[in-house]
Amino acid sequence: MNSQILSKIADEHGVEAAQVKRDAETAIRIAADNPTPLWLELFGEGHIPTIDEFLEKVREKIQETA
């Protein structure tokens, strides 16, 4: 994830950019551990995507369904 984006999110929430990155990675791991049908469609079982991969797949899905 672009460091400028991380910094902007961090500034808006009064935390450090590193904390935003850790929280995003944690959220992705939790989702991978408890996959929904959509998660399995996008990432498969047992795969933990990077933040960038997660964002790209979500962007693609949004464009596909828009």
N, C-alpha and C positions, 0 to 999 in steps of 0.2 A: 504494500500500500504506500502510496506517495507520502513522503514525510510532511509535506505541506498540508495534506488532508488530515493526517494524524494530529499535527499541531493545531489545526483549526478546531477539530473536534475536542481536543484536550483543552484548549483555551475556553471554548464555550461551556465546558463542564468543570473548569477549575482544577484540572489534574494534569499530570505530565503525559507527553505523547507515548512514552514507554508503557504507561498504565493502560492507555487506550488499546495499544497493540496487544498487550497481555490479555486484556479482557476480551478482545475480539477472538484471539486464539483459543481462549478458554471456552467461549460460547460455541465456536466451531467444533471443538472436541466434544462438548456435551451433546451437540446435535448429532455428531457422528456416532456417539455411543448409544443414542436413542433415535435411530433413523425412522423417519416417516416415509411413506411411499414416494413422495416427491424427492426427498433426500436420496433415496436409493436410485431413483431415475437419474438424478443429476450426477451423483458421485459414486454410486455402488456401495456395497457393504464393506465395512472395514477400512475404507479410505478416508483419511483426514486431509482435506485440502488446505492449501495455504490460504491466507486472506485474499491474495490476488486471484487465485483460482476460484475461490468461493464467489467473489464479486463478479468475475467474468461470467461464470455459469448463471448466476442470478440475472445479470444483464441480458444474457442470451435468452433466458427463459421469458423475461419480461417482453423483449422484442418479439419473440415467437408468439406470445399470447395477446399482444397489443393489436 
